[in-house]
Amino acid sequence: MIPTIALLGDVMLGRLVAERVADQPPEEVWAPEVRELCGSCDLVICNLECCISSRGEPTARVRDKPFFFRGPPEAVLSLQAIGVRAVGLANNHALDYEAEALIETLELLAQAGIAVAGSGRDEFEARRGAIVEAGGRRLGLVAVSDHPREFAADPDSPGIAYANLRRGVPNWLADELARLDRECDHVVAFPHWGPNMTTQPAGWQRRAAEQLQEAGADLVAGHSAHVFHAAGWGRRGPLVFDLGDALDDYAVDRRLRNDLGLIALWRPGDPEAELELVGLALDFCHTRLAVGEEAEWIARRLARACAALGTVVERTAEQRFRATPRDPPQA
């Protein structure tokens, strides 16, 4: 049976979302229909855009850093409410409250049965991919961030898996993807890359995505921009350059619509529906499925942006879209 793997972009459980989690049942940050959709999947993966901890102090590693995100320990329950069993933790907020908070985050996630890729107690652990089960198959997950350099793990201290992807995929990352390709049925590369509030992938991201697939990734699913990008197709499978946000308390740009995101439903090798995109609407500290004009905006944006990458988008329900390559990739 082909598994259904759900991938969400940035899930931020700090700041005012943390207050919401403390004031109500943690699962209530997700609308019932989002919990139901994710609960129907074999595996849910997200980018955890914060630490989860009661420890630590704001970091001074990054000069003039404006935002610090830390969720309370009970925020793990918000992840479990949508069935998250693996997270990417390579991003620019994993060390917001220093190594003490990152280590507690790793401990809390492990206790909850949630695998972590992209952060660790040292460089080896941060760079090593996670292997999780999905519908009877083994899936490898590699998470990496291209910022900030100051958060990079080293051989003797905690941090994130850092790589300057503008210069291409480094050898260690290619080697880790190749290892997972040998050991797993499917491999996901999950990069946190590029600047905020961009609307399309840069040329270096498109080149890096191709290199990630050449090294062993079947799916590349990115995040960081807070705005969703188009989906393209590579030789081995889909290239979802940015999923946008999935949960936050951010101010909304009414032109770029950072309050609208995507869930990618990936069914590896399914000839009928390998990639389905589901529109999300982010209210203040609460996420639901997009409806009405929100769904129409997502439909227009996806059709235009995906066409530029050679991807055909078919609308199958109000906020659901099937993406397929216009020209089948060459083997």
N, C-alpha and C positions, 0 to 999 in steps of 0.2 A: 504494500500500500504506500502511496506517495504521501509523505507528511506535509502538513501545512505549518510553516514557520512564520511567525509574526515578528516584524522588526519595527521598533519605534525609535524616533530621534531623541532629542534632549528631554529627559525627565528631571526636573529641578524640584527638589523636595525641601528646600531651605526657605529662609526669610518668611514671607507671609504665607506660603504654602505650609511651612512648618507650623505656624500658628493655627492654620485650618486643621491640620492633622491632629494637633493637640486638643482642639475644641470639639471635634466630632469624630465618629468612627473613621479610621484611616482610609477605608475603602471608598468613602464618599467623595474623594477628589475625582473619582471616575464615575461617569454616568452609568446606569445599569446596562445600557446597550453596548458600551465599550467593554465592560466586564464580561458580558455575554459573548461578544465577538472574540475577545482574546481567550476566553475560557474554552472556546470551540477549537482552538489551535493545539497542535502537538508541542509547540515550543514558542515561548515569547522571549524576545531579546530587546533590551533598550540601552541607550546611553545614559548612565547615571551621572547627571550634571551637578554633583555635589558630593560632599562626604556625608556620612550618616554617623553621628557621634554626639556624645555629651562632653567631649574633651577638646583640648587644644585652644590656641589663640590665633587670631588672624595672622597670616603669614606676611613676612616682609621680604620674601625672596624676589618678588616682582615689583619693580618700582612703579609707584602711582597706580597700583591695582585698584579699580573702583568698586568691585563687587566681590562679596564673600558669601558662599552658599554652604550651609550646614543644616541637614535635617536631623530631627531627634531620632533616637533608636526605634521608636514605634513607627517611623516612616517605612521601615522594612515591610510592615503589614500592607502599606499602600502598593508596594511592588507585588507582594504575594496576591493581592486582590485581583490583579489581572493576569496572574499565572506566570510572572517573570521567573525564569530559571537560569538566566545568564545575563550579565550586564557587561558593557564596555565601560571601563573606568580610566581610560586614557583621555584626559581632557584638561582644560585650564581651570578646573575647580576642584579636582581631586585632592589637592594639597592646600586648599584655602585655609584650613586650620591646622596645618603642619602635619608632620609624620605621626604624631600621637593620634590625631583624629583619623588619618588614613588607615592606620593599623586597626583601630577599633572598627572602622567601616568593613575592612576585610574580615574581621572576626564575626561581626554581626551577620554579614551576608553568608558566611560559611555556616553559621548556626542555623540560618533559614534555608539552607540547601540551594543557595543561589551561587552559581559559578561566576568567577571574575576573570576577565581578560583585560590587559592593558595597564594594570597597577600591581605593585607587589612590594615585598619587604626588601628586595634588592633588584638589581638589573635583570638577573636571570629570570626571576619570578615574574617581573613586570612584562618582559618580552615574550614569555611562554604563553602559547595559546591555550584556551580551555577546550575540553572535549565534553559534550553533553549528548544525551540521547533524545532523539526526536522520532517518534513513531516507529521504533525498532531500528533506526539507523543512527550512526555516529556522525555528529556534526562538530567540526572544529571551528573555533571562533578566535580570530586575532584582532585585537584593538590597538590602535596607535594614534598618537596626536602629533601634529606639527607645531604645536604651541602649548605652553611656553617652554623654552629650553631650560629655564630655571627649575622646572618641575621634574626633569628627567631623573629616573632612578640611576644609581651607579652601583658598582659591585658590592658596596658596603652600606648603602642607605636606601630607604624607601623612596618611591616615586613612580612616575608613569613611564610607559613605553613611548619614547620620543623619537621622531625621525623628521628631518627636513625633507618632506616629500617633493618640494619644488625642485630638488636636485635628483629626484628619482627614488626608486625603492632601494634601500640599503641592503647589503648582503645578509645581515642578520634577519631581516624581515622576510626576504625571499626564501632563506633557508627554513624559517619557521613555517611558512606557508607550504613549502615542499614537504616538510615532515608531516604536517597535518593531512596533506593530500595523500600521502602514503598510508596513514593510519585511520583515516575517516572516509565515510561515504560522501560527505559534502563539506565544503569549506567556505566560511564567510570572512571577508575582510571588512572591518568596521572602523574606518578612519574618521577622526575628528579633525577636520582640515578646512583651511581657508578662513577669510575674514567674515565678520558678521554682515548681515543684510545684503548679501549678493543674491542675484536672481538666476544665475546660470553658472555652470562649472567653467573654471578657467582652463586654458589650454594645458597647463601643467597638471591639473587634476585629471583631465581626460587621458593624458599620457601615463600618469601614475596608475590610474585605474586599469589601463591595459597591461601595465607591468605587473600589477597585483594578480591579475588573472593568469598571465604567463607563468607566474611563480607557483600558482596552485589554487587561487581563489575561484570558486564557482560563481559567487555573488559578491559584488562590492556594494556596500550600503553605507553612505556617509552622512555626516551631520556637522553642525557648527554654525551655519549661516543664520539660523533662526527663521529662515524662509525656505520653503521646499523648492527643489530644482526638478529638472526633467529626468526621466529615465531613458537610458540608452541601452545598447546591447553590445557585448563583446563576444569573443570566440567561445568562451565557456558559459556565458549566461548574462543575466541582467547587470546593469550598472546604474544603481540608484544613487545619484551624486549627492543629494541632500534630502533627508526626510522632513526637515523642518522641526519644529518643537512639538512635544507631546503633552507637557504639563509645565506651567510656570506662573509667575505673577507679574510679568513684564508689561511695560507700556506698549501700546499697539500703534504701529505705523499703518494708517488707514490706506495708504497707497500700496505698500509692499505686503500687507496682510500677514504679519508674523503671528497672527492669532489663528491661522489656518495651517494645519500640518497633515501628514500622511502616516498611515500604517501600511507597510508593505507586507503583503501576504505572498510568500514564496513557496511554490510547490515544485521542488527540483525535478526537472525532467518531464513535467506534465505537458503533453503536447497541446492541450486545450487551454490551460490557464496557469502557465508557469509563474506569472507575475500579475498580481491584482493589487491595486492601490485604493485605499479607503480614506476618504476625507475626514479630518478631525476639525472641530471647532473648539478653541481654547477660550473659555470664559475665565474670569478671575479665579485662579486656584482651583479650577474645575474643568474637566475635559469631557466632551460629548461628541457624537457623530455630527458632521456638518449637514445642514438642511437648508432648503430654500435658496436664497441668494448666495449664501456661503457655498453651497454645493455647486451653484452655477458658476461662481467665480473660480472655484477649483477646476471645474470642467473646462472652462475657457483657457485658463492658464496651462493646464496639462496638455490640452490639444495643441496649443501653439508651441510650447516649449519642447514637447516630445517630438513633434514633427521635425524640428530643427536637428534632432539627433537621429532621425530615421526610425522613430518608433510610432506605431499606430496605437491610438487610444480608443477603446470602445466602451461607451458608458453602459453598464449593465444594471444599475440601480441608481437611486438618487445621489448617493455619495460613493459609488463603487465603480471602478474602472479597470478594464482588462488591458494590459499593455503587451504588445507583441512587436517583434522587429519587422520592419517593412520588407527587408531583404534578409533571409536566413543567414546567420553568421557562417563564414567558411571554416571548415574543420582544419 
